[in-house]
């Protein structure tokens, strides 16, 4: 899925619900209700794009060593 089709507002509604940050797969699971054909790499590209624009930032994942978690700025 093209990241332009994923709304920034929808992503921002998913980010910031958990204290230490949400893993990429968790955000994808929530967005899957709105975007049925969504895959995790598309969400990761969208989050990286939003990170460049200063809307979200990466945090250390408390769940797994290699997961990327995200929080709002």
mmCIF file of the N, C-alpha and C atoms, coordinates in Angstrom:
data_MODEL
# 
_entry.id   MODEL 
# 
loop_
_atom_site.group_PDB 
_atom_site.id 
_atom_site.type_symbol 
_atom_site.label_atom_id 
_atom_site.label_alt_id 
_atom_site.label_comp_id 
_atom_site.label_asym_id 
_atom_site.label_entity_id 
_atom_site.label_seq_id 
_atom_site.pdbx_PDB_ins_code 
_atom_site.Cartn_x 
_atom_site.Cartn_y 
_atom_site.Cartn_z 
_atom_site.occupancy 
_atom_site.B_iso_or_equiv 
_atom_site.pdbx_formal_charge 
_atom_site.auth_seq_id 
_atom_site.auth_comp_id 
_atom_site.auth_asym_id 
_atom_site.auth_atom_id 
_atom_site.pdbx_PDB_model_num 
ATOM 1   N N  . UNK A 1 1  ? 0.851  -1.179 0.000  1.00 0.00 ? 1  UNK A N  1 
ATOM 2   C CA . UNK A 1 1  ? 0.000  0.000  0.000  1.00 0.00 ? 1  UNK A CA 1 
ATOM 3   C C  . UNK A 1 1  ? 0.894  1.238  0.000  1.00 0.00 ? 1  UNK A C  1 
ATOM 4   N N  . UNK A 1 2  ? 0.501  2.240  -0.758 1.00 0.00 ? 2  UNK A N  1 
ATOM 5   C CA . UNK A 1 2  ? 1.260  3.484  -0.804 1.00 0.00 ? 2  UNK A CA 1 
ATOM 6   C C  . UNK A 1 2  ? 1.048  4.263  0.490  1.00 0.00 ? 2  UNK A C  1 
ATOM 7   N N  . UNK A 1 3  ? 2.136  4.827  1.021  1.00 0.00 ? 3  UNK A N  1 
ATOM 8   C CA . UNK A 1 3  ? 2.029  5.502  2.306  1.00 0.00 ? 3  UNK A CA 1 
ATOM 9   C C  . UNK A 1 3  ? 1.207  6.786  2.212  1.00 0.00 ? 3  UNK A C  1 
ATOM 10  N N  . UNK A 1 4  ? 1.052  7.335  0.990  1.00 0.00 ? 4  UNK A N  1 
ATOM 11  C CA . UNK A 1 4  ? 0.234  8.530  0.836  1.00 0.00 ? 4  UNK A CA 1 
ATOM 12  C C  . UNK A 1 4  ? -1.236 8.246  1.129  1.00 0.00 ? 4  UNK A C  1 
ATOM 13  N N  . UNK A 1 5  ? -1.635 6.991  1.001  1.00 0.00 ? 5  UNK A N  1 
ATOM 14  C CA . UNK A 1 5  ? -3.032 6.622  1.245  1.00 0.00 ? 5  UNK A CA 1 
ATOM 15  C C  . UNK A 1 5  ? -3.342 6.471  2.728  1.00 0.00 ? 5  UNK A C  1 
ATOM 16  N N  . UNK A 1 6  ? -2.301 6.359  3.556  1.00 0.00 ? 6  UNK A N  1 
ATOM 17  C CA . UNK A 1 6  ? -2.502 6.221  4.993  1.00 0.00 ? 6  UNK A CA 1 
ATOM 18  C C  . UNK A 1 6  ? -2.524 7.618  5.609  1.00 0.00 ? 6  UNK A C  1 
ATOM 19  N N  . UNK A 1 7  ? -3.575 7.953  6.301  1.00 0.00 ? 7  UNK A N  1 
ATOM 20  C CA . UNK A 1 7  ? -3.743 9.275  6.890  1.00 0.00 ? 7  UNK A CA 1 
ATOM 21  C C  . UNK A 1 7  ? -2.846 9.461  8.120  1.00 0.00 ? 7  UNK A C  1 
ATOM 22  N N  . UNK A 1 8  ? -2.201 10.635 8.194  1.00 0.00 ? 8  UNK A N  1 
ATOM 23  C CA . UNK A 1 8  ? -1.397 10.963 9.370  1.00 0.00 ? 8  UNK A CA 1 
ATOM 24  C C  . UNK A 1 8  ? -2.252 10.953 10.635 1.00 0.00 ? 8  UNK A C  1 
ATOM 25  N N  . UNK A 1 9  ? -3.470 11.444 10.520 1.00 0.00 ? 9  UNK A N  1 
ATOM 26  C CA . UNK A 1 9  ? -4.368 11.514 11.677 1.00 0.00 ? 9  UNK A CA 1 
ATOM 27  C C  . UNK A 1 9  ? -4.687 10.115 12.202 1.00 0.00 ? 9  UNK A C  1 
ATOM 28  N N  . UNK A 1 10 ? -4.906 9.166  11.300 1.00 0.00 ? 10 UNK A N  1 
ATOM 29  C CA . UNK A 1 10 ? -5.187 7.787  11.732 1.00 0.00 ? 10 UNK A CA 1 
ATOM 30  C C  . UNK A 1 10 ? -3.998 7.195  12.471 1.00 0.00 ? 10 UNK A C  1 
ATOM 31  N N  . UNK A 1 11 ? -2.791 7.457  11.974 1.00 0.00 ? 11 UNK A N  1 
ATOM 32  C CA . UNK A 1 11 ? -1.589 6.937  12.636 1.00 0.00 ? 11 UNK A CA 1 
ATOM 33  C C  . UNK A 1 11 ? -1.414 7.600  13.994 1.00 0.00 ? 11 UNK A C  1 
ATOM 34  N N  . UNK A 1 12 ? -1.611 8.906  14.063 1.00 0.00 ? 12 UNK A N  1 
ATOM 35  C CA . UNK A 1 12 ? -1.436 9.629  15.328 1.00 0.00 ? 12 UNK A CA 1 
ATOM 36  C C  . UNK A 1 12 ? -2.447 9.177  16.378 1.00 0.00 ? 12 UNK A C  1 
ATOM 37  N N  . UNK A 1 13 ? -3.623 8.729  15.950 1.00 0.00 ? 13 UNK A N  1 
ATOM 38  C CA . UNK A 1 13 ? -4.608 8.197  16.903 1.00 0.00 ? 13 UNK A CA 1 
ATOM 39  C C  . UNK A 1 13 ? -4.133 6.887  17.521 1.00 0.00 ? 13 UNK A C  1 
ATOM 40  N N  . UNK A 1 14 ? -3.278 6.155  16.821 1.00 0.00 ? 14 UNK A N  1 
ATOM 41  C CA . UNK A 1 14 ? -2.757 4.877  17.325 1.00 0.00 ? 14 UNK A CA 1 
ATOM 42  C C  . UNK A 1 14 ? -1.524 5.065  18.196 1.00 0.00 ? 14 UNK A C  1 
ATOM 43  N N  . UNK A 1 15 ? -0.767 6.109  17.938 1.00 0.00 ? 15 UNK A N  1 
ATOM 44  C CA . UNK A 1 15 ? 0.488  6.344  18.661 1.00 0.00 ? 15 UNK A CA 1 
ATOM 45  C C  . UNK A 1 15 ? 0.188  7.112  19.941 1.00 0.00 ? 15 UNK A C  1 
ATOM 46  N N  . UNK A 1 16 ? 0.819  6.705  21.022 1.00 0.00 ? 16 UNK A N  1 
ATOM 47  C CA . UNK A 1 16 ? 0.671  7.420  22.280 1.00 0.00 ? 16 UNK A CA 1 
ATOM 48  C C  . UNK A 1 16 ? -0.322 6.822  23.251 1.00 0.00 ? 16 UNK A C  1 
ATOM 49  N N  . UNK A 1 17 ? -0.871 5.670  22.924 1.00 0.00 ? 17 UNK A N  1 
ATOM 50  C CA . UNK A 1 17 ? -1.829 5.039  23.826 1.00 0.00 ? 17 UNK A CA 1 
ATOM 51  C C  . UNK A 1 17 ? -1.147 4.283  24.958 1.00 0.00 ? 17 UNK A C  1 
ATOM 52  N N  . UNK A 1 18 ? 0.012  3.687  24.669 1.00 0.00 ? 18 UNK A N  1 
ATOM 53  C CA . UNK A 1 18 ? 0.763  2.945  25.681 1.00 0.00 ? 18 UNK A CA 1 
ATOM 54  C C  . UNK A 1 18 ? 1.916  3.817  26.157 1.00 0.00 ? 18 UNK A C  1 
ATOM 55  N N  . UNK A 1 19 ? 2.307  3.682  27.412 1.00 0.00 ? 19 UNK A N  1 
ATOM 56  C CA . UNK A 1 19 ? 3.325  4.568  27.991 1.00 0.00 ? 19 UNK A CA 1 
ATOM 57  C C  . UNK A 1 19 ? 4.686  4.489  27.306 1.00 0.00 ? 19 UNK A C  1 
ATOM 58  N N  . UNK A 1 20 ? 5.300  3.314  27.177 1.00 0.00 ? 20 UNK A N  1 
ATOM 59  C CA . UNK A 1 20 ? 6.652  3.303  26.606 1.00 0.00 ? 20 UNK A CA 1 
ATOM 60  C C  . UNK A 1 20 ? 6.674  3.417  25.086 1.00 0.00 ? 20 UNK A C  1 
ATOM 61  N N  . UNK A 1 21 ? 5.551  3.355  24.426 1.00 0.00 ? 21 UNK A N  1 
ATOM 62  C CA . UNK A 1 21 ? 5.499  3.422  22.969 1.00 0.00 ? 21 UNK A CA 1 
ATOM 63  C C  . UNK A 1 21 ? 4.910  2.157  22.380 1.00 0.00 ? 21 UNK A C  1 
ATOM 64  N N  . UNK A 1 22 ? 4.396  2.282  21.172 1.00 0.00 ? 22 UNK A N  1 
ATOM 65  C CA . UNK A 1 22 ? 3.764  1.146  20.510 1.00 0.00 ? 22 UNK A CA 1 
ATOM 66  C C  . UNK A 1 22 ? 4.703  0.540  19.475 1.00 0.00 ? 22 UNK A C  1 
ATOM 67  N N  . UNK A 1 23 ? 4.812  -0.778 19.444 1.00 0.00 ? 23 UNK A N  1 
ATOM 68  C CA . UNK A 1 23 ? 5.581  -1.426 18.380 1.00 0.00 ? 23 UNK A CA 1 
ATOM 69  C C  . UNK A 1 23 ? 4.891  -1.230 17.028 1.00 0.00 ? 23 UNK A C  1 
ATOM 70  N N  . UNK A 1 24 ? 5.655  -1.326 15.964 1.00 0.00 ? 24 UNK A N  1 
ATOM 71  C CA . UNK A 1 24 ? 5.128  -1.134 14.609 1.00 0.00 ? 24 UNK A CA 1 
ATOM 72  C C  . UNK A 1 24 ? 3.989  -2.108 14.322 1.00 0.00 ? 24 UNK A C  1 
ATOM 73  N N  . UNK A 1 25 ? 4.137  -3.369 14.724 1.00 0.00 ? 25 UNK A N  1 
ATOM 74  C CA . UNK A 1 25 ? 3.098  -4.361 14.433 1.00 0.00 ? 25 UNK A CA 1 
ATOM 75  C C  . UNK A 1 25 ? 1.795  -4.036 15.171 1.00 0.00 ? 25 UNK A C  1 
ATOM 76  N N  . UNK A 1 26 ? 1.882  -3.442 16.349 1.00 0.00 ? 26 UNK A N  1 
ATOM 77  C CA . UNK A 1 26 ? 0.687  -3.067 17.114 1.00 0.00 ? 26 UNK A CA 1 
ATOM 78  C C  . UNK A 1 26 ? -0.081 -1.955 16.389 1.00 0.00 ? 26 UNK A C  1 
ATOM 79  N N  . UNK A 1 27 ? 0.662  -0.975 15.880 1.00 0.00 ? 27 UNK A N  1 
ATOM 80  C CA . UNK A 1 27 ? 0.034  0.120  15.123 1.00 0.00 ? 27 UNK A CA 1 
ATOM 81  C C  . UNK A 1 27 ? -0.623 -0.438 13.865 1.00 0.00 ? 27 UNK A C  1 
ATOM 82  N N  . UNK A 1 28 ? 0.060  -1.380 13.201 1.00 0.00 ? 28 UNK A N  1 
ATOM 83  C CA . UNK A 1 28 ? -0.518 -1.993 12.007 1.00 0.00 ? 28 UNK A CA 1 
ATOM 84  C C  . UNK A 1 28 ? -1.798 -2.748 12.339 1.00 0.00 ? 28 UNK A C  1 
ATOM 85  N N  . UNK A 1 29 ? -1.817 -3.447 13.461 1.00 0.00 ? 29 UNK A N  1 
ATOM 86  C CA . UNK A 1 29 ? -3.015 -4.194 13.843 1.00 0.00 ? 29 UNK A CA 1 
ATOM 87  C C  . UNK A 1 29 ? -4.207 -3.264 14.061 1.00 0.00 ? 29 UNK A C  1 
ATOM 88  N N  . UNK A 1 30 ? -3.995 -2.110 14.649 1.00 0.00 ? 30 UNK A N  1 
ATOM 89  C CA . UNK A 1 30 ? -5.085 -1.160 14.866 1.00 0.00 ? 30 UNK A CA 1 
ATOM 90  C C  . UNK A 1 30 ? -5.540 -0.557 13.533 1.00 0.00 ? 30 UNK A C  1 
ATOM 91  N N  . UNK A 1 31 ? -4.585 -0.194 12.680 1.00 0.00 ? 31 UNK A N  1 
ATOM 92  C CA . UNK A 1 31 ? -4.926 0.428  11.397 1.00 0.00 ? 31 UNK A CA 1 
ATOM 93  C C  . UNK A 1 31 ? -5.572 -0.554 10.422 1.00 0.00 ? 31 UNK A C  1 
ATOM 94  N N  . UNK A 1 32 ? -5.393 -1.838 10.643 1.00 0.00 ? 32 UNK A N  1 
ATOM 95  C CA . UNK A 1 32 ? -5.934 -2.852 9.731  1.00 0.00 ? 32 UNK A CA 1 
ATOM 96  C C  . UNK A 1 32 ? -7.460 -2.787 9.639  1.00 0.00 ? 32 UNK A C  1 
ATOM 97  N N  . UNK A 1 33 ? -8.119 -2.289 10.677 1.00 0.00 ? 33 UNK A N  1 
ATOM 98  C CA . UNK A 1 33 ? -9.579 -2.142 10.624 1.00 0.00 ? 33 UNK A CA 1 
ATOM 99  C C  . UNK A 1 33 ? -9.990 -1.084 9.611  1.00 0.00 ? 33 UNK A C  1 
ATOM 100 N N  . UNK A 1 34 ? -9.199 -0.028 9.489  1.00 0.00 ? 34 UNK A N  1 
ATOM 101 C CA . UNK A 1 34 ? -9.510 1.056  8.554  1.00 0.00 ? 34 UNK A CA 1 
ATOM 102 C C  . UNK A 1 34 ? -8.964 0.773  7.162  1.00 0.00 ? 34 UNK A C  1 
ATOM 103 N N  . UNK A 1 35 ? -7.785 0.160  7.102  1.00 0.00 ? 35 UNK A N  1 
ATOM 104 C CA . UNK A 1 35 ? -7.110 -0.136 5.839  1.00 0.00 ? 35 UNK A CA 1 
ATOM 105 C C  . UNK A 1 35 ? -6.921 -1.651 5.728  1.00 0.00 ? 35 UNK A C  1 
ATOM 106 N N  . UNK A 1 36 ? -7.879 -2.376 5.139  1.00 0.00 ? 36 UNK A N  1 
ATOM 107 C CA . UNK A 1 36 ? -7.853 -3.843 5.147  1.00 0.00 ? 36 UNK A CA 1 
ATOM 108 C C  . UNK A 1 36 ? -6.628 -4.481 4.479  1.00 0.00 ? 36 UNK A C  1 
ATOM 109 N N  . UNK A 1 37 ? -6.040 -3.856 3.472  1.00 0.00 ? 37 UNK A N  1 
ATOM 110 C CA . UNK A 1 37 ? -4.908 -4.459 2.759  1.00 0.00 ? 37 UNK A CA 1 
ATOM 111 C C  . UNK A 1 37 ? -3.562 -3.967 3.264  1.00 0.00 ? 37 UNK A C  1 
ATOM 112 N N  . UNK A 1 38 ? -3.524 -3.445 4.450  1.00 0.00 ? 38 UNK A N  1 
ATOM 113 C CA . UNK A 1 38 ? -2.320 -2.852 5.012  1.00 0.00 ? 38 UNK A CA 1 
ATOM 114 C C  . UNK A 1 38 ? -1.333 -3.920 5.479  1.00 0.00 ? 38 UNK A C  1 
ATOM 115 N N  . UNK A 1 39 ? -0.044 -3.691 5.213  1.00 0.00 ? 39 UNK A N  1 
ATOM 116 C CA . UNK A 1 39 ? 0.988  -4.601 5.695  1.00 0.00 ? 39 UNK A CA 1 
ATOM 117 C C  . UNK A 1 39 ? 1.978  -3.828 6.569  1.00 0.00 ? 39 UNK A C  1 
ATOM 118 N N  . UNK A 1 40 ? 2.751  -4.554 7.363  1.00 0.00 ? 40 UNK A N  1 
ATOM 119 C CA . UNK A 1 40 ? 3.666  -3.941 8.322  1.00 0.00 ? 40 UNK A CA 1 
ATOM 120 C C  . UNK A 1 40 ? 4.750  -3.083 7.656  1.00 0.00 ? 40 UNK A C  1 
ATOM 121 N N  . UNK A 1 41 ? 5.357  -3.517 6.532  1.00 0.00 ? 41 UNK A N  1 
ATOM 122 C CA . UNK A 1 41 ? 6.359  -2.649 5.898  1.00 0.00 ? 41 UNK A CA 1 
ATOM 123 C C  . UNK A 1 41 ? 5.805  -1.284 5.465  1.00 0.00 ? 41 UNK A C  1 
ATOM 124 N N  . UNK A 1 42 ? 4.549  -1.232 5.044  1.00 0.00 ? 42 UNK A N  1 
ATOM 125 C CA . UNK A 1 42 ? 3.940  0.045  4.669  1.00 0.00 ? 42 UNK A CA 1 
ATOM 126 C C  . UNK A 1 42 ? 3.800  0.955  5.878  1.00 0.00 ? 42 UNK A C  1 
ATOM 127 N N  . UNK A 1 43 ? 3.415  0.385  7.005  1.00 0.00 ? 43 UNK A N  1 
ATOM 128 C CA . UNK A 1 43 ? 3.285  1.171  8.233  1.00 0.00 ? 43 UNK A CA 1 
ATOM 129 C C  . UNK A 1 43 ? 4.657  1.667  8.674  1.00 0.00 ? 43 UNK A C  1 
ATOM 130 N N  . UNK A 1 44 ? 5.673  0.831  8.563  1.00 0.00 ? 44 UNK A N  1 
ATOM 131 C CA . UNK A 1 44 ? 7.028  1.236  8.926  1.00 0.00 ? 44 UNK A CA 1 
ATOM 132 C C  . UNK A 1 44 ? 7.507  2.388  8.048  1.00 0.00 ? 44 UNK A C  1 
ATOM 133 N N  . UNK A 1 45 ? 7.253  2.315  6.736  1.00 0.00 ? 45 UNK A N  1 
ATOM 134 C CA . UNK A 1 45 ? 7.625  3.414  5.835  1.00 0.00 ? 45 UNK A CA 1 
ATOM 135 C C  . UNK A 1 45 ? 6.892  4.696  6.211  1.00 0.00 ? 45 UNK A C  1 
ATOM 136 N N  . UNK A 1 46 ? 5.607  4.586  6.539  1.00 0.00 ? 46 UNK A N  1 
ATOM 137 C CA . UNK A 1 46 ? 4.819  5.762  6.932  1.00 0.00 ? 46 UNK A CA 1 
ATOM 138 C C  . UNK A 1 46 ? 5.373  6.369  8.223  1.00 0.00 ? 46 UNK A C  1 
ATOM 139 N N  . UNK A 1 47 ? 5.695  5.537  9.200  1.00 0.00 ? 47 UNK A N  1 
ATOM 140 C CA . UNK A 1 47 ? 6.226  6.035  10.466 1.00 0.00 ? 47 UNK A CA 1 
ATOM 141 C C  . UNK A 1 47 ? 7.599  6.684  10.277 1.00 0.00 ? 47 UNK A C  1 
ATOM 142 N N  . UNK A 1 48 ? 8.438  6.117  9.417  1.00 0.00 ? 48 UNK A N  1 
ATOM 143 C CA . UNK A 1 48 ? 9.740  6.723  9.133  1.00 0.00 ? 48 UNK A CA 1 
ATOM 144 C C  . UNK A 1 48 ? 9.568  8.073  8.446  1.00 0.00 ? 48 UNK A C  1 
ATOM 145 N N  . UNK A 1 49 ? 8.584  8.173  7.549  1.00 0.00 ? 49 UNK A N  1 
ATOM 146 C CA . UNK A 1 49 ? 8.285  9.446  6.894  1.00 0.00 ? 49 UNK A CA 1 
ATOM 147 C C  . UNK A 1 49 ? 7.801  10.473 7.914  1.00 0.00 ? 49 UNK A C  1 
ATOM 148 N N  . UNK A 1 50 ? 6.935  10.045 8.824  1.00 0.00 ? 50 UNK A N  1 
ATOM 149 C CA . UNK A 1 50 ? 6.431  10.947 9.864  1.00 0.00 ? 50 UNK A CA 1 
ATOM 150 C C  . UNK A 1 50 ? 7.548  11.334 10.832 1.00 0.00 ? 50 UNK A C  1 
ATOM 151 N N  . UNK A 1 51 ? 8.511  10.445 11.044 1.00 0.00 ? 51 UNK A N  1 
ATOM 152 C CA . UNK A 1 51 ? 9.653  10.754 11.902 1.00 0.00 ? 51 UNK A CA 1 
ATOM 153 C C  . UNK A 1 51 ? 10.505 11.864 11.278 1.00 0.00 ? 51 UNK A C  1 
ATOM 154 N N  . UNK A 1 52 ? 10.700 11.802 9.965  1.00 0.00 ? 52 UNK A N  1 
ATOM 155 C CA . UNK A 1 52 ? 11.459 12.849 9.269  1.00 0.00 ? 52 UNK A CA 1 
ATOM 156 C C  . UNK A 1 52 ? 10.778 14.207 9.388  1.00 0.00 ? 52 UNK A C  1 
ATOM 157 N N  . UNK A 1 53 ? 9.454  14.190 9.430  1.00 0.00 ? 53 UNK A N  1 
ATOM 158 C CA . UNK A 1 53 ? 8.683  15.439 9.549  1.00 0.00 ? 53 UNK A CA 1 
ATOM 159 C C  . UNK A 1 53 ? 8.500  15.888 10.998 1.00 0.00 ? 53 UNK A C  1 
ATOM 160 N N  . UNK A 1 54 ? 9.000  15.093 11.949 1.00 0.00 ? 54 UNK A N  1 
ATOM 161 C CA . UNK A 1 54 ? 8.954  15.483 13.350 1.00 0.00 ? 54 UNK A CA 1 
ATOM 162 C C  . UNK A 1 54 ? 7.643  15.214 14.061 1.00 0.00 ? 54 UNK A C  1 
ATOM 163 N N  . UNK A 1 55 ? 6.832  14.292 13.548 1.00 0.00 ? 55 UNK A N  1 
ATOM 164 C CA . UNK A 1 55 ? 5.539  13.993 14.171 1.00 0.00 ? 55 UNK A CA 1 
ATOM 165 C C  . UNK A 1 55 ? 5.624  12.866 15.199 1.00 0.00 ? 55 UNK A C  1 
ATOM 166 N N  . UNK A 1 56 ? 6.507  11.905 14.954 1.00 0.00 ? 56 UNK A N  1 
ATOM 167 C CA . UNK A 1 56 ? 6.703  10.779 15.877 1.00 0.00 ? 56 UNK A CA 1 
ATOM 168 C C  . UNK A 1 56 ? 8.198  10.583 16.096 1.00 0.00 ? 56 UNK A C  1 
ATOM 169 N N  . UNK A 1 57 ? 8.536  9.805  17.137 1.00 0.00 ? 57 UNK A N  1 
ATOM 170 C CA . UNK A 1 57 ? 9.940  9.463  17.354 1.00 0.00 ? 57 UNK A CA 1 
ATOM 171 C C  . UNK A 1 57 ? 10.038 8.015  17.803 1.00 0.00 ? 57 UNK A C  1 
ATOM 172 N N  . UNK A 1 58 ? 11.209 7.424  17.548 1.00 0.00 ? 58 UNK A N  1 
ATOM 173 C CA . UNK A 1 58 ? 11.460 6.039  17.952 1.00 0.00 ? 58 UNK A CA 1 
ATOM 174 C C  . UNK A 1 58 ? 11.812 5.994  19.428 1.00 0.00 ? 58 UNK A C  1 
ATOM 175 N N  . UNK A 1 59 ? 11.390 4.920  20.071 1.00 0.00 ? 59 UNK A N  1 
ATOM 176 C CA . UNK A 1 59 ? 11.751 4.702  21.462 1.00 0.00 ? 59 UNK A CA 1 
ATOM 177 C C  . UNK A 1 59 ? 12.276 3.277  21.605 1.00 0.00 ? 59 UNK A C  1 
ATOM 178 N N  . UNK A 1 60 ? 12.954 3.021  22.684 1.00 0.00 ? 60 UNK A N  1 
ATOM 179 C CA . UNK A 1 60 ? 13.453 1.675  22.969 1.00 0.00 ? 60 UNK A CA 1 
ATOM 180 C C  . UNK A 1 60 ? 12.264 0.779  23.281 1.00 0.00 ? 60 UNK A C  1 
ATOM 181 N N  . UNK A 1 61 ? 12.216 -0.374 22.682 1.00 0.00 ? 61 UNK A N  1 
ATOM 182 C CA . UNK A 1 61 ? 11.116 -1.297 22.913 1.00 0.00 ? 61 UNK A CA 1 
ATOM 183 C C  . UNK A 1 61 ? 11.300 -2.044 24.227 1.00 0.00 ? 61 UNK A C  1 
ATOM 184 N N  . UNK A 1 62 ? 10.305 -1.991 25.113 1.00 0.00 ? 62 UNK A N  1 
ATOM 185 C CA . UNK A 1 62 ? 10.403 -2.753 26.353 1.00 0.00 ? 62 UNK A CA 1 
ATOM 186 C C  . UNK A 1 62 ? 10.042 -4.227 26.150 1.00 0.00 ? 62 UNK A C  1 
ATOM 187 N N  . UNK A 1 63 ? 9.518  -4.566 24.975 1.00 0.00 ? 63 UNK A N  1 
ATOM 188 C CA . UNK A 1 63 ? 9.008  -5.910 24.732 1.00 0.00 ? 63 UNK A CA 1 
ATOM 189 C C  . UNK A 1 63 ? 10.084 -6.839 24.160 1.00 0.00 ? 63 UNK A C  1 
ATOM 190 N N  . UNK A 1 64 ? 10.741 -6.393 23.111 1.00 0.00 ? 64 UNK A N  1 
ATOM 191 C CA . UNK A 1 64 ? 11.731 -7.215 22.422 1.00 0.00 ? 64 UNK A CA 1 
ATOM 192 C C  . UNK A 1 64 ? 12.949 -6.375 22.080 1.00 0.00 ? 64 UNK A C  1 
ATOM 193 N N  . UNK A 1 65 ? 14.067 -7.034 21.885 1.00 0.00 ? 65 UNK A N  1 
ATOM 194 C CA . UNK A 1 65 ? 15.320 -6.337 21.617 1.00 0.00 ? 65 UNK A CA 1 
ATOM 195 C C  . UNK A 1 65 ? 15.321 -5.637 20.249 1.00 0.00 ? 65 UNK A C  1 
ATOM 196 N N  . UNK A 1 66 ? 14.737 -6.271 19.229 1.00 0.00 ? 66 UNK A N  1 
ATOM 197 C CA . UNK A 1 66 ? 14.832 -5.744 17.867 1.00 0.00 ? 66 UNK A CA 1 
ATOM 198 C C  . UNK A 1 66 ? 13.596 -5.003 17.381 1.00 0.00 ? 66 UNK A C  1 
ATOM 199 N N  . UNK A 1 67 ? 12.556 -4.887 18.186 1.00 0.00 ? 67 UNK A N  1 
ATOM 200 C CA . UNK A 1 67 ? 11.359 -4.167 17.756 1.00 0.00 ? 67 UNK A CA 1 
ATOM 201 C C  . UNK A 1 67 ? 11.577 -2.665 17.847 1.00 0.00 ? 67 UNK A C  1 
ATOM 202 N N  . UNK A 1 68 ? 10.934 -1.941 16.938 1.00 0.00 ? 68 UNK A N  1 
ATOM 203 C CA . UNK A 1 68 ? 10.951 -0.492 16.980 1.00 0.00 ? 68 UNK A CA 1 
ATOM 204 C C  . UNK A 1 68 ? 9.618  -0.047 17.575 1.00 0.00 ? 68 UNK A C  1 
ATOM 205 N N  . UNK A 1 69 ? 9.682  0.750  18.613 1.00 0.00 ? 69 UNK A N  1 
ATOM 206 C CA . UNK A 1 69 ? 8.466  1.319  19.190 1.00 0.00 ? 69 UNK A CA 1 
ATOM 207 C C  . UNK A 1 69 ? 8.415  2.797  18.842 1.00 0.00 ? 69 UNK A C  1 
ATOM 208 N N  . UNK A 1 70 ? 7.218  3.352  18.832 1.00 0.00 ? 70 UNK A N  1 
ATOM 209 C CA . UNK A 1 70 ? 7.008  4.727  18.410 1.00 0.00 ? 70 UNK A CA 1 
ATOM 210 C C  . UNK A 1 70 ? 6.187  5.474  19.423 1.00 0.00 ? 70 UNK A C  1 
ATOM 211 N N  . UNK A 1 71 ? 6.455  6.750  19.575 1.00 0.00 ? 71 UNK A N  1 
ATOM 212 C CA . UNK A 1 71 ? 5.681  7.627  20.447 1.00 0.00 ? 71 UNK A CA 1 
ATOM 213 C C  . UNK A 1 71 ? 5.525  8.977  19.772 1.00 0.00 ? 71 UNK A C  1 
ATOM 214 N N  . UNK A 1 72 ? 4.513  9.716  20.148 1.00 0.00 ? 72 UNK A N  1 
ATOM 215 C CA . UNK A 1 72 ? 4.307  11.043 19.545 1.00 0.00 ? 72 UNK A CA 1 
ATOM 216 C C  . UNK A 1 72 ? 5.280  12.041 20.153 1.00 0.00 ? 72 UNK A C  1 
ATOM 217 N N  . UNK A 1 73 ? 5.575  13.073 19.389 1.00 0.00 ? 73 UNK A N  1 
ATOM 218 C CA . UNK A 1 73 ? 6.540  14.093 19.844 1.00 0.00 ? 73 UNK A CA 1 
ATOM 219 C C  . UNK A 1 73 ? 5.816  15.143 20.653 1.00 0.00 ? 73 UNK A C  1 
# 
